[in-house]
Amino acid sequence: MTVKISIASDFSRHPAGRVIADGPFSGESFRKKFLEPPIKNDKHITIDLDGTRGYGSSFLEEAFGGLIREGFLPERVKELITFKASDQSLIQEILEYIDDAGK
Amino acid sequence: MKRVTYESRLRNRRIVAKRARKKAKVNHRSGYVARVKRYILEAPKIFCAYNDKARCELLDFLAKLRNQVRAGGRTLIDFSNTTKMNAGGVILFKAEVDRLIRHFGIKSSIRCKAPKSAKVKQVLQKVGVFDALKFPSNIVPKHSDVVHWNCAHGTMADGEKYEDVLGGYDGTIAQAVHSELYKGITEAMANSVHHAYIGMRKDGLQLKEEANDWWMFSQEREGKLNVVFYDVGIGIPESLPRTRPSLWEVMQRFRFTKKDSEIIKFAAGAGKSRTEKKYRGKGLPQIVSTIHKIKGSNLIVMSNRGALVLNNGEKKSIDYKKSIYGTLIMWEVPLSPNEVK
């Protein structure tokens, strides 16, 4: 079973900041709410990145790189998550954060 | 006890009023009646953060304002001679006033005398200076340069605040430009929350900040949109040695410098260097990188005495005489829906 997440409609059109204390829609809060539960249950996730105002590096790094620091393996994370975005450089950036966090 | 008659009560009232009138000081030229003595502080002619001379005058004025409020005196800011204001200059002033009022409360007692220039009056109304200084005004900004000024203030990395300033530009600037500006602005907010307020601002007031305040203004000028972001923190040259000691060590070893502009330049280009937490420290480099994707855009990162200017792809460092005591970032993007590289 695949879990479908649209960041803009399910989380916020205005993702920003790294940790929960930074602001209402931070990378940490997205990770804890939307990424960790399905990954723990080995569920596939499709994430639609379109529709938001944009993404700062601190949000993306904490949301996806943070998964690796939480103990998930980079290869497993990349296997379970499929990204959908009109800007392909965004997907590349996220994959770099996942790889860098695993080093 | 002798009963006070109605007539004697009226007579006493007249005496009290006469004494009060005698005590009041009237400036017959301006018509200003000062029952309580106020220190009159003349505002500079130009509010600008970039031009060295104008910036010096503005920063001297802000230093005098801080000293006066700290001394506990009542201050009257006289805007009579102010003729020009740009977003950078106004944001420095507004942030200082908000901060002084928050820390000193009612004791700060800053009031103002309106400018002669109708345009300056409208700017002060639009950015909330008149409200902050309790200046009664019903001015409606109408000037074409002023109606497009927008402002926001916050204490967190709150992306929704972006809409307060730039939400009205959908269709006027490209979606990809929005996306780049959003990235840069939210990173500036996150930097302000994480790094700006980790120490005492060296402005002589010795105030402990309780919130991670930032201010953001936008202004349309000559077919371009200027977005200015400012925090009144300790500045990059002060925060870098504390937040990224290993980077600071490298800098000391290879490129020792005490110039603020060089420190900003180094921090802006050092996103992938070794840091205490290697996944952090990408904020400033990303702020700088936003303009690489927007054709015809410029950026200024100003912190304390230094500045890094990126103009048409060229980098330039500037060192000023005086410190802005904080970090100011200005993006300038063309107002055209297709200006993306």
Interface residues (C-beta under 8 A of the other chain):
Chain A: S12 R13 H14 P15 A16 G17 R18 A21 D22 G23 P24 F25 S26 R53 G54 Y55 G56 S57 S58 F59 E61 G65 R69 D87 Y97 D100 A101
Chain B: M156 A157 D158 G159 E160 Y162 E163 A176 H178 S179 E180 L181 Y182 K183 T186 E187 M189 A190 V193 H194 K278 Y279 R280 K282 G283 Q286
